[in-house]
Amino acid sequence: MAGAPRERTLAVCAAFGADLDRALEEVRGGLRAAGVRVPAEPRHRPHLTLLGSPCPREGTAPFTAAVASAAARLPAVEVVLDRAGTFGRGAVLWAGCGEAGPLSDWHATASAALASAGLVNAFPAAGPGRWVPHCTLARRVRPVPAVAALRELLPVAGRVEALAVVEVGGAGDLALSPLRG
């Protein structure tokens, strides 16, 4: 007997350009060399999560189409990851933005574009004014040595160039939509 379909959550993420992706791979390598447990193959591309929303499997195509529509209206934006920290008593190591002004403005515009495309944010911490722009690098770390090691490897900079759709708990992109430029 088949059970009810499992509820799943899709996340819309700000995806970086190739230069920042490469820089973050070097950061992950530096963390490994410093003894921080970092996955060799991360489940998802490096990103900044913008929103999350429940989506049944049959809703994937309309969801990704809404993201593509929003992406076509958004400019690329510069990002500098110059801050190291942890969430959850050290469980999650992240690189974030010390000065998020222009990026926070871009996030508000992106959130509005996604909302106008019909997507509802179910991640309260990702709402405009509450969002902490960060790129998760590792989980289940010892906070003090991991943050110290990461600080030695920052800053890294580049651009957000696309919106990616990923399944929370899944792996890889379901869709990648370039920004308008």
Residue pairs with C-beta under 8 A, 6 or more apart in sequence:
5 56
5 57
7 54
7 56
8 54
8 55
8 56
8 57
8 167
8 168
8 169
8 170
9 52
9 53
9 54
9 55
9 122
9 167
9 168
9 169
10 52
10 53
10 54
10 55
10 60
10 63
10 165
10 166
10 167
10 168
10 174
11 49
11 50
11 51
11 52
11 123
11 165
11 166
11 167
11 168
12 49
12 50
12 51
12 52
12 53
12 67
12 114
12 119
12 163
12 164
12 165
13 44
13 45
13 47
13 48
13 49
13 50
13 163
13 164
13 165
13 166
14 47
14 48
14 49
14 50
14 77
14 79
14 110
14 160
14 162
14 163
14 164
15 45
15 46
15 47
15 160
15 161
15 162
15 163
15 164
15 173
15 176
16 24
16 45
16 46
16 47
16 79
16 158
16 159
16 160
16 161
17 76
17 158
17 159
17 160
17 161
19 158
19 159
20 46
20 79
20 81
20 156
20 157
20 158
20 159
21 45
21 46
21 158
23 156
23 157
23 158
24 46
24 81
24 95
24 135
24 137
24 156
26 153
26 156
27 95
27 137
27 150
27 153
27 154
27 156
28 38
28 42
28 137
28 138
30 149
30 152
30 153
31 38
31 93
31 137
31 138
31 146
31 149
31 150
31 153
32 38
34 145
34 149
34 152
35 145
35 149
36 93
36 138
36 141
36 145
36 146
36 149
36 150
37 138
37 140
37 141
38 137
38 138
39 138
43 170
43 171
43 172
44 164
44 166
44 171
44 172
44 173
45 164
45 166
45 173
46 135
47 135
47 164
47 166
48 79
48 133
48 134
48 135
48 160
49 123
49 126
50 107
50 110
50 111
50 114
50 126
50 131
50 163
51 111
51 114
51 119
51 121
51 122
51 123
51 126
52 121
52 122
52 123
52 126
52 168
53 63
53 119
53 120
53 121
53 122
54 122
55 63
60 174
62 118
63 119
63 165
64 165
64 174
64 175
64 177
66 114
66 117
66 118
66 119
67 114
67 117
67 119
67 163
67 165
67 175
67 177
68 163
68 175
68 177
69 117
70 110
70 113
70 114
70 116
70 117
70 119
70 163
70 177
71 162
71 163
71 177
71 178
71 179
71 180
72 177
72 179
72 180
73 113
73 180
74 106
74 109
74 110
74 113
74 163
74 179
74 180
75 106
75 179
75 180
75 181
76 159
76 160
76 161
76 179
76 180
76 181
77 102
77 103
77 106
77 159
77 160
78 102
78 103
78 157
78 158
78 159
79 97
79 103
79 133
79 157
79 158
79 159
79 160
80 97
80 98
80 99
80 155
80 156
80 157
81 95
81 96
81 97
81 135
81 154
81 155
81 156
81 157
82 95
82 97
82 98
82 154
82 155
83 95
83 96
83 97
83 98
83 154
84 93
84 94
84 95
84 96
84 147
84 150
84 151
84 154
85 93
85 94
85 96
85 134
85 147
86 92
86 93
86 94
86 141
86 143
86 146
86 147
87 94
89 143
90 141
90 142
90 143
90 144
90 146
91 139
91 140
91 141
92 136
92 138
92 139
92 141
93 136
93 137
93 138
93 139
93 141
93 143
93 146
93 147
93 150
94 134
94 135
94 136
94 137
95 134
95 135
95 137
95 150
95 154
95 156
96 132
96 133
96 134
96 135
97 103
97 133
97 134
100 133
103 133
104 128
104 131
104 133
106 160
107 128
107 131
107 133
108 128
108 129
110 163
111 121
111 127
111 128
114 121
115 121
121 127
124 130
125 131
125 132
137 150
138 146
160 179
161 178
161 179
162 176
162 177
162 178
162 179
163 176
163 177
163 179
164 173
164 175
164 176
164 177
165 173
165 174
165 175
165 176
166 172
166 173
166 174
167 174
